[in-house]
């Protein structure tokens, strides 16, 4: 039976607008397509799927099981990760670096050796959170799930050229979280190949299933009936089929209903509801000095 975890306040999914930052500062991730995708509030629906893909890597699962505070409240941790990602994407340069430093300090102690044999990963295999290959996999799950969710649940269809730009523009974000250029796939086609190859080699361990059970049974305050069921439905729909099956998540027609409702409602939602407030703050900050610059050029 799943453990009863602390309730997460619904307000945590609706963070207030951040500080405006330095006028005119574009930040470290100014790419149009990357910000276009990340701006959608619907990306929060992909959070559980991204975490489940990450911990299906045995070395990530071991690090989370031994060093993480997921057991105290996995949804709080997930929302903290979301806030850091939004700050790095939309904050000014110093805000972005401060958020990345905070994550780096939290990850610095995460190192050790695996305690049990897993197919392809014998006991005693060393791991560390800032390993470039592990950092790349975490980044890949965030990029892939964000794009998949906005395409399926927000109706934001990216052309092949836009997908290429989205991948290229995600690279500054990756660098902020210790992913060096030497391991980053050069093109979106190479990224897709890397992603598919990695998914093929993942192993859902008992530790990963325990993390998944915690994440997918989270309760809210005030209580919101159906949150856990919705999370399981969407996560099963977002995950690659092989992983959904390995976690015992059944794909149901309910996902099509949810997709239809959200895609139809997205065009009529005001921007302040459809997008994170961080995106609007970034737009205003970047535009602050533009009228003056245009006048000088004229």
N, C-alpha and C positions, 0 to 999 in steps of 0.2 A: 504493500500500500504506500502511495507517495506520502512524503513527509508534509506536515502542515507548515508552510513557510510564512514569514511575515507578509502582511498585505502591502501592496505597492499603491501609493496614492495616485489617483488618475491624473492629478496635476503634473506628475512627473513626465507624462507623455506630451505635455503642452508647456514647454519651458518658456520663460519670459524672454523678450528680446535682449540680446547681449549689449554691452557697452558699445558705443558707435566706433571707437577706435580713432586712429589718426586720419583726418580728412585727406582724401585722394590716394590713400595707401591701398593698392589692389590686393595685398596679401600674398601668400605663397602659392595659392591654387586658383589663379584667375581664369582658368580655361572655361569657355562658355558652355560646352557640352557637359563637362564634369559638374559644373555648378547647376546646370539645368536639371540633371538627373538627381543630384544630391538634395536639391531644394525641395523636392516633393515629400510631403509628410508621409505618403504611402510607403516610403522606404522603411519605416519602422516595422512594417509587416514582415520584412525579410530578416529582421534581427535574429529570431530563433533559428532560422535555416542557416544563416551564416555561422552562428555558434556551433550548431550541430555538425556542419561540415568541418569546422576547425578542429573540434575534438574527435572527429573520426580519424584524424592523424594521431597515431599512438603517442608521439612525443608531445604534442600539444595537450592531449588528454591527460598525460601524466603530470605535466606542469600545472594544469588547472586543478587536478585532483589533489595534488600535494600542497600547492602554494596559494591557490586562489581562495577568495571569500565567497564563492558562488553558494556554498552551503548556507550562508547567512541570509541570502536573498538574491538569487540569480538575476531577477528582473532589474533590481537596483543596479547591479553591475553592468547589465546590458545597456541601461539608459545612461549610465555614466560614460560608457564607451561611445554611445551616440552623441552625447554632448561634446566629448573631445573631438570626434570626427567633424561635427558641425563647426566647431571653433577653428580647427585647422583649415577647413575648406573655406569658410566665409569670414574669418577674423582678419584683422590687420596683421602685419608681419610679426609684431611682438606678441599679440594674443595667440597666434598660431604656434609660435615657438614655445611659449609658456605652456600651452596645452600639451604639446609633444614632449616637453621636458617632464611634465608631471607623469605622463604615461611611461616614459623611459625610466623614471625613478621607481615606479611601481613594478616594472618588469625586471629591473636589475638583479634582484635576489633570486629570480626564478631560474634555477639551474639544479641539476642533479643527474641521477641515472635511473632508468626504468626498473621497476621492482618485479615485473613478471614477464614471461615470454608472451609475445604477440606475433602472429604470422608476419615474417619479414623484419621483426624488431625484437631481438633477443633481450632477455633481462640483462641489466647492466649497461644498456646503451645510453650514452650521455645525451643530455638535452640542455638547452638554455634558450630563454625567451628571445634574446637578440641574435640568435642564429639566423643568418641571411636567408636560408632556404625556408625556415619556419616562418620568418617575418613575411616572406613573399607569399606563402600559402595563406596567411591571415589576410593580407592585402587582397589577394585574388578572390577570396570568398566575399569580401565587402564589395568589390567592384562588380563581380558577377551577380550577386543577389540584388544589389541596388538596381542594376540595369534590368534584370529579369522582373523584378517587382513593378517598376514603373511602366514597363511594357505591358505586363499582364493586368495590373490593377489600377493604373492611372491612364492607360491608353496612350502612353507616350512612345510612339514607334520610332525607333532610330534607324536611319538608313545605314547601309554599309559604311559610307563615308563618315557618318556621325558616330557610329560605333568605333571606328578607327580613332577619331578625334577624342572620344570619351576615354579610350584606353591611354592614348598618348598624354592627355591632360591629367590622368590619374597619377602619373609618375612623380610629380612634385610631392603629392600626398604620400606616396610610398616612401620617398626619401626621408620624409619627416619622421617616419617610424622605422628607421634602420634597415630599409631595403636598398641595397646598393645597386647602381646601374648594371653591374656585371651579371646580375641574376634576373633582371627585368626582361621579359620577352620584348623583342623589338617591335612587333606589329600586333594588331588585334588577332590576326590569324594564328600567329605563334602563341599568343596568350590563350586562345581557345584550345589549341593543341596541348599546351602545358596543363590547362585546367582539366581537360578530359583524361589525360594520362594520369594525373594525380588522383582524380576521383576513382579511377579504375583500381588504384593501389591502396585505397583507404580501408581501414578495418574498424568496424564499430565494436568496441570493447564493452565490458560491463561498466567500466568507469564512464565511458561516453554515454551509455544508456542511463546511468544514474543522473548525469548532468542534464540529459534531455528530459527525464521525468520531472526534475525540478523546474526547468524552464517552462515546460508545457503544462504545468498545473498551477501556475502562479495565480494568486487572487488579488483583487483590487480593493481599495478603500476610497469611496464607498463601494460596496459590492456591486459588480456589474455582471449579471447572469450571462453565461455563454462565452466569456472571454477565453477560457481555457479551450473550449470546443472550437472557437474561431481560430485560435492560435494553432491548434493541431491541424485543422482543415487547410489553412493557408500554408503552413510549413510543409505538409505532405505535397501540396501542389507546387511549391517553389523548389523543393529539393530535387536533385537528379533522382530518377526513379530507383536506381540501385540503392541509394542511401535511404530513401524513404522506406523501402522494403526492409533494409537492414535494421532500421529503428522501429519497425513494426507500425509505421504510419500508413494508414489506408487512404488512398485517394478516392474521394467521393464526389457525386454531382454537386454537393453544396459549394464546392470551390467555384464552379461555373456560375452559380447564382451570385456569390460574393463578387466575383470578377465583373459580372454584368452590372450589378448595382453601382459599384465604385467607378467603373469606366463611364457609365452614363451620367453619373453625378459630377464627375470631375470638371467638365466644361462650364457648368453653371456655378461652381463654387467660387466665391471671392478668393483672390490670391492669398489674403491673410489667413484663410482657413486651409487652403490646399497646400501651402508651402510653409516651411519653417520660418520663423521671424528672422533668423540669422541671415537668410537670403536677402530680405528687404533692407536690413541694416547695411549689408555689404553694398547693395545697389546704391543706396543713398550716400554712403561714405565715398565710393569711387566717383560718383557724379559731382561731389561737392565742389571740386576745383575745375570741372570741365567748362562751365560757362565763362569763367575768367580766362581760361586758356584759349577758348575760341575767340574771345574778344581781342586778345593780344595778337592772335594769328591774323585776324582780320585787319 
